[in-house]
Structures are given as C-alpha cells and as structure tokens.
Amino acid sequence: MATAGKVIKCKAAVAWEPNKPLVIEEIEVAPPQANEVRIKIVATGVCHTDLYHLFEGKNKDGFPAVLGHEGGGIIESVGPGVTEFQPGDKVIPLFISQCGDCRFCKSPKTNQCEHGWAADRYDVMSSVDSRFTCRGKKILQFMGTSTFSEYTVMNQIAVAKIDPAAPLDKVCLLGCGVCTGYGAAVNTAQVEPGSTCAVFGLGAVGLAAVMGCYVAGAKRIIAIDINPEKFEKARVFGANEFVNPKDHNKPINEVLSEMTNGGVDYSLECCGNVGVMRSALEACVKGWGVAVIVGWTDMHDFAARPIQLIAGRTWKGSLFGGFKSKDGVPEMVKAYLNKKIKLDEFVTHNMTLAQVNNAIELMKHGKCIRTVLSVAPQ
C-alpha cells in the first residue's frame, strides 16, 4: 500500500486522564517494526474493561492511552520478519498473546503467555512501548491493542488471521466479551449435558456464558441480574429461569440453593464484583460444584470460608474463556459463520468512533449489551 513504511496520521479516541471523556484527536501511528503488523481498524466493540480502566482502575501511569480492545481490521502493512500475515488479511487483534514458544503456550493447561503487555505491566494495562504519538507526547497502547484508533500496530503474536468472509462489525466481539463468557462455560467450567448452571450478570460476557452453557447442553440455565429488562435477552441465548436478587429478602445463594435442591452444578460470575463472586461460590452444590470467576477486576480482595472448599467445591478463574488466542478466535469465527454461535444478537447499538463517549454512557448506565463503533471504513 502507498502508506507502507510511512507514519500514518489518523483519528483516535484518546483518554488523556482518568474519569474524563475521551477526546477525538489526530494521532501519528509509526510503521511496524520487526515482527509487527499495522492494522486498519474497521470496527470495535465497547467493553466494560475499557470503562474499568477509565473509571475504576484509574492508574495514573496508564494514561494517556488509546482504549479499545475488541476490534476487527485489515492488515495495512507488515514489518521485517513477518511471514504469517500480508496486507489485506482480515484479522482480530488479541489482548492475550500466543507466542507458541513459552512454557505456558506449550502447555495445554492454560492460555497464558509470557510475552505481551501483561508480562510486567498488568496493573497499568499497557506496555511501556508504543507506536502512537499525539501533540508530541507518547500515547500508551491499552491492553496491547488500542482499537479506538483508525490504525494500530501490534506484535504478530497477538493477532489472529480470520476467514475473509467474516463481517468485521460482528466478529470483532470475539476479541474479548463473547469468547470470555462462552469459553468460561465450555472450556473453564466444562459444563456437562443435563447440568444446572447459574450465570451472575447479564452483560455481553454473561450472555455469552449463558450461550456457552446452552451449547454445552445444560438443562437448567438460571440467569441472575438486578436489571430484569435483561431477562428477555438472556432467553434468546438459552436461559430458561430468571432471578432478580432484589425480589428476595434473603441472600441470592440461599434462593438458588432452595431452587436447586442444594445448589447449582456450575456458577459463573460475570460482573467483576467480589461480593457476587462469593455468592456464586456459595450457590454451588457441595461435593462437586464449580464456581468460575469471569468478571475483570483487581480492586479488592475476595473471601470465602474454608469449609466451602473443603466440602468439595472448586473455585476457578477464567481469562479470555481459556481460549489460546491465535488458535481459538479463528475457530470461533468459523463457528459463527456456520451458525453454531450467535453474535448479531449481542449488538444493540451501532455508532461511529466520534460517538464513543455516547457509547460509554450507554454502557455505564446499563442501556446496551454491546455498541459496535465503525472506525475506519473498509
């Protein structure tokens, strides 16, 4: 392409500081260096983790940054040493690397990788290195991706090449939320046919967890949220029972225990609330119940009574649904194209990058499941 090897000036939504609206700026995006690719971002979802960094984590060392980590795009150019990608490839940026060589990548037991932004800057949610500048200042790359920009540069170990037939304004959701929830059910919990499941929190991640439980063959899928307007959406993804904790004058774990003769087989906490994490554990049946922590947070400690685990429950965490990123995302794209999983139903709003603050407000107030932003036209 004519832009290969050159600095690209483009639009991006910059978070200059915590707790403030994003600002649409013209930024400079440097060419890719060795083993890097530059991606034209076509579409991106707005995920609660973006809001977490902006409004909850608020680590001052994590700003200024370009947020966004749930994108789909097209390779614009490649740096030296890149053989897996070429200009024109459709790709999904990944916030979890898969280098293929480290001890984690070589183990079938995990989807962690020793490389990428998370290796040493987990709390800041960005690497010290960046190809972005704006007004003469370095702009950080959020979670190694930064999809709220018309162009981004990424290491090839954190990019998945996908089927060219895939619509980027739908499959971009596989960059985070849908894989996170769906995989938590099928990969981490390993939900079994005929089982009883409870999903706490019905945002995009929770709805994807409901879908995972349904695809895995769960018989009872209990959807739990304090916003009953989300229940009909959960039904679309396979939930068949619904509980609003505000309708009861006893703890939600006691409500679920009474409904299920002692507790559910599997529970998935999908809202990043440490109190709900404990409730999800306590809602599991003793002996074999499995509770999975899915919601992203690093703000508070969580607690439980030892006897709750001694009695046979298992408490697990799930990052990106346990998917090895470069392998799993293309397979999920195929599953969508083959109509084995739903994606369109997650999208409640379509906006442009210029409307990103509107999309953030919708999510902050629980008025959307996923807003997809059109970033740079194909």
C-alpha positions in Angstrom: 0.0 0.0 0.0 1.1 3.6 -0.5 1.2 4.1 3.2 3.6 1.2 3.9 6.8 2.3 5.7 5.4 5.8 6.4 3.9 7.4 9.5 0.1 7.5 9.2 -1.9 10.3 10.7 -5.4 9.2 11.7 -8.2 9.7 14.1 -8.2 8.1 17.5 -10.1 8.5 20.8 -7.5 9.4 23.4 -8.1 9.0 27.2 -5.8 11.8 28.4 -6.6 11.2 32.1 -8.9 9.0 34.3 -12.6 9.9 34.8 -12.7 12.3 31.8 -14.4 12.0 28.4 -12.3 10.6 25.6 -11.1 13.2 23.0 -11.0 12.6 19.3 -7.5 13.5 18.2 -5.3 13.3 15.2 -2.5 10.9 16.2 0.6 9.6 14.4 1.0 5.9 14.1 4.5 4.8 13.3 5.3 2.0 10.8 5.5 -1.6 12.1 8.9 -2.7 13.4 10.4 -6.2 13.4 7.7 -8.9 13.9 4.9 -6.2 13.9 1.9 -5.5 11.7 0.0 -2.3 11.2 -3.8 -2.8 11.2 -6.6 -0.6 9.8 -9.3 -1.0 12.4 -12.7 -1.3 10.7 -15.0 -1.9 13.8 -14.7 -2.2 17.5 -16.9 -3.1 20.4 -17.0 -1.0 23.6 -16.3 -3.4 26.6 -16.7 -2.8 30.3 -12.9 -3.4 30.7 -12.4 -0.1 28.9 -14.7 1.6 31.4 -12.9 -0.2 34.3 -9.6 1.3 33.3 -11.1 4.8 32.8 -13.4 5.0 35.8 -12.3 2.3 38.3 -8.7 1.3 38.0 -7.6 4.9 37.3 -3.9 4.1 37.5 -2.3 7.4 36.5 0.6 5.6 34.9 -1.9 4.1 32.4 -2.6 7.4 30.8 -2.7 9.0 28.2 -3.9 6.0 26.3 -6.0 4.9 23.3 -8.6 2.5 24.8 -10.4 -0.3 23.0 -9.5 -4.0 22.8 -12.4 -5.7 20.9 -11.7 -4.9 17.3 -11.6 -6.2 13.8 -9.5 -4.9 11.0 -7.4 -5.4 7.9 -3.6 -5.6 7.7 -2.2 -2.4 6.1 1.5 -3.3 6.2 3.9 -5.7 7.9 7.3 -5.2 9.4 10.5 -7.2 8.9 10.3 -10.9 9.8 6.5 -11.2 9.5 5.6 -14.2 7.3 2.2 -15.1 8.8 0.4 -12.0 7.5 0.2 -9.9 4.4 -1.6 -6.7 3.5 -5.3 -7.2 3.0 -5.7 -10.1 5.5 -8.7 -9.8 7.8 -7.6 -10.0 11.4 -8.7 -9.7 15.1 -6.3 -8.0 17.5 -5.8 -10.1 20.7 -5.2 -8.8 24.2 -3.6 -12.1 25.1 -0.6 -13.2 23.1 0.2 -16.7 21.9 3.9 -16.8 21.1 3.9 -20.6 20.8 7.3 -20.9 22.4 7.0 -20.1 26.1 6.2 -22.7 28.8 2.6 -21.5 29.0 1.9 -21.6 25.3 3.4 -25.1 25.1 1.1 -26.3 27.9 -2.4 -27.5 27.1 -3.4 -26.5 30.6 -3.5 -22.7 30.1 -3.9 -19.9 27.6 -1.5 -17.6 29.4 1.6 -16.4 27.5 4.9 -15.0 29.0 5.0 -12.2 26.3 2.9 -9.2 25.6 1.7 -6.2 27.7 0.6 -8.3 30.6 4.0 -9.7 31.4 5.2 -6.9 33.6 2.6 -4.1 33.4 -0.6 -5.9 34.5 -1.8 -3.1 36.8 -1.2 -0.4 34.2 -2.9 -2.4 31.4 -0.3 -1.3 28.8 3.3 -1.8 27.7 6.0 0.8 28.0 6.4 0.6 24.3 4.0 2.3 21.8 3.8 3.4 18.2 1.4 6.2 19.0 2.2 9.9 19.4 -0.1 12.9 19.8 0.8 16.5 20.3 4.4 15.4 20.7 3.6 13.0 23.5 3.7 9.2 23.6 0.3 7.7 23.9 0.0 4.3 25.6 -1.4 1.2 23.8 -4.2 -0.2 26.0 -4.0 -4.0 26.6 -1.6 -4.1 23.6 -4.4 -3.4 21.1 -6.0 0.1 21.2 -8.8 -0.4 18.8 -10.4 3.1 19.4 -8.0 4.2 16.6 -8.2 4.0 12.8 -4.8 2.3 12.8 -2.9 0.4 15.4 0.5 -1.5 15.4 0.7 -4.9 17.1 3.2 -7.8 17.5 2.2 -10.7 15.3 2.0 -13.0 18.3 -1.1 -11.0 19.3 -3.1 -11.1 16.1 -5.4 -13.8 14.7 -6.0 -14.2 10.9 -9.6 -15.0 10.2 -11.9 -16.1 7.4 -12.1 -13.4 4.8 -15.8 -13.9 4.6 -16.3 -12.8 8.2 -18.1 -9.5 8.8 -15.8 -7.4 11.0 -18.6 -5.4 12.6 -19.8 -8.7 14.1 -16.7 -10.9 14.7 -14.9 -8.0 16.4 -16.9 -9.1 19.5 -14.8 -12.3 19.6 -11.8 -10.1 20.6 -13.0 -10.1 24.2 -16.5 -10.4 25.6 -18.1 -13.3 23.7 -15.0 -15.6 23.9 -14.6 -14.6 27.5 -18.1 -15.7 28.6 -18.6 -18.6 26.2 -15.2 -20.1 26.9 -15.7 -19.7 30.7 -18.6 -22.1 30.4 -17.3 -24.6 27.8 -13.5 -24.5 28.5 -13.0 -23.5 32.1 -16.2 -24.8 33.9 -16.5 -27.6 31.3 -20.3 -27.6 31.7 -21.8 -31.0 31.3 -25.0 -32.0 29.5 -28.0 -32.1 31.8 -26.4 -29.9 34.4 -27.8 -26.9 36.3 -26.0 -23.6 35.8 -26.3 -20.1 37.3 -24.9 -17.0 35.5 -24.5 -13.8 37.5 -24.6 -10.6 35.5 -26.2 -10.3 32.1 -23.9 -8.0 30.2 -22.3 -9.3 27.0 -19.9 -11.6 28.9 -22.8 -13.1 31.0 -25.0 -13.6 27.9 -22.1 -15.3 26.2 -21.7 -17.5 29.3 -25.4 -18.4 29.0 -24.9 -19.3 25.4 -21.9 -21.5 26.4 -24.0 -23.3 29.0 -26.7 -23.8 26.4 -24.4 -25.1 23.7 -22.8 -27.5 26.3 -26.2 -29.0 26.9 -27.1 -27.6 30.4 -30.7 -28.5 31.3 -31.4 -25.5 33.7 -29.7 -22.2 33.0 -30.6 -19.6 35.7 -29.9 -16.0 34.7 -29.3 -13.6 37.5 -29.3 -9.8 37.3 -30.7 -6.8 39.2 -32.0 -5.4 35.9 -35.0 -7.5 34.9 -35.0 -5.8 31.4 -32.1 -8.1 30.5 -34.0 -11.3 31.1 -35.6 -11.5 27.6 -32.2 -11.1 26.0 -30.9 -13.9 28.2 -33.8 -16.1 27.0 -32.6 -15.6 23.4 -29.2 -17.1 24.3 -30.7 -20.1 26.1 -31.6 -19.1 29.7 -34.8 -20.7 31.0 -35.0 -19.4 34.5 -34.6 -15.9 35.8 -33.9 -14.4 39.3 -33.7 -10.7 40.3 -31.9 -10.6 43.8 -33.9 -7.5 44.6 -37.1 -9.6 44.6 -35.9 -11.6 47.6 -35.3 -10.8 51.2 -32.7 -13.5 51.6 -29.2 -13.9 50.1 -29.2 -14.9 46.5 -27.2 -18.1 47.2 -29.9 -19.3 49.6 -32.5 -18.5 46.9 -30.6 -20.6 44.4 -30.0 -23.4 46.9 -33.7 -23.7 47.5 -34.5 -23.7 43.8 -32.0 -26.4 43.0 -32.2 -28.8 46.0 -28.8 -27.8 47.5 -27.1 -25.7 44.8 -26.2 -25.5 41.2 -23.6 -27.6 39.4 -21.8 -24.6 37.9 -21.9 -20.9 38.6 -20.3 -18.2 36.5 -19.7 -14.7 38.0 -19.7 -12.2 35.1 -19.7 -8.8 36.7 -16.4 -8.2 38.4 -17.9 -7.8 41.9 -16.1 -9.6 44.7 -19.3 -9.9 46.8 -21.0 -11.6 43.8 -18.0 -13.9 43.4 -18.6 -15.2 46.9 -22.4 -15.5 46.3 -21.6 -17.5 43.2 -19.4 -19.9 45.1 -21.9 -20.3 47.9 -24.7 -21.0 45.3 -22.8 -24.1 44.2 -23.7 -27.6 45.5 -21.2 -29.1 47.9 -19.3 -32.1 46.7 -18.8 -31.1 43.1 -20.0 -27.6 42.4 -17.7 -25.5 40.2 -17.7 -21.6 40.5 -15.9 -19.6 37.9 -14.7 -16.0 38.3 -15.0 -14.3 34.9 -15.6 -10.6 35.7 -12.4 -8.5 35.4 -11.3 -6.6 38.5 -8.2 -6.1 40.6 -9.6 -3.6 43.1 -10.5 -5.6 46.2 -9.7 -8.9 47.9 -12.4 -11.6 47.9 -13.2 -14.0 50.7 -14.7 -17.4 51.5 -15.0 -19.8 54.4 -12.5 -22.7 54.2 -15.3 -25.3 54.7 -16.9 -24.1 51.5 -14.0 -25.5 49.6 -13.2 -28.3 51.9 -16.7 -29.6 51.3 -15.7 -30.2 47.6 -16.5 -27.1 45.7 -14.0 -25.8 43.2 -13.3 -22.1 42.7 -11.6 -21.2 39.4 -10.7 -18.1 37.4 -11.0 -17.7 33.6 -9.2 -15.3 31.4 -10.5 -14.9 27.8 -12.5 -18.0 28.4 -9.5 -20.2 28.4 -9.0 -19.9 24.6 -5.5 -20.0 23.3 -6.0 -16.7 21.4 -4.5 -17.3 17.9 -5.9 -20.8 17.7 -9.3 -20.2 19.4 -10.5 -17.0 17.8 -10.4 -18.2 14.2 -12.3 -21.3 15.3 -15.0 -19.1 17.0 -15.2 -17.1 13.7 -15.9 -20.4 11.9 -18.5 -21.3 14.5 -20.3 -18.0 13.9 -20.1 -18.4 10.1 -21.5 -21.9 10.5 -24.3 -20.6 12.7 -23.2 -22.6 15.7 -22.9 -19.5 17.9 -24.7 -16.2 17.9 -23.1 -12.8 17.5 -25.6 -10.4 15.9 -27.9 -10.6 18.9 -25.2 -9.0 21.1 -25.2 -5.8 19.1 -27.8 -3.3 20.5 -26.3 -0.1 19.1 -24.2 0.9 16.1 -22.3 4.2 16.2 -19.2 5.9 14.8 -15.8 6.4 16.6 -16.8 10.1 17.0 -19.7 8.9 19.2 -17.5 6.9 21.5 -18.4 8.9 24.6 -22.1 8.3 23.9 -21.4 4.6 23.7 -19.6 4.7 27.1 -22.5 6.5 28.7 -24.9 3.8 27.4 -22.8 1.0 28.9 -22.2 2.9 32.1 -25.9 3.1 32.7 -26.7 -0.5 31.6 -28.5 0.7 28.4 -26.8 -1.5 25.9 -25.3 -5.0 25.6 -22.7 -4.1 23.0 -22.2 -0.9 21.0 -20.1 -1.5 17.9 -18.3 1.5 16.6 -17.5 2.0 12.9 -13.9 3.1 13.0 -12.3 3.3 9.5 -14.4 2.3 6.5 -13.2 -0.7 4.5 
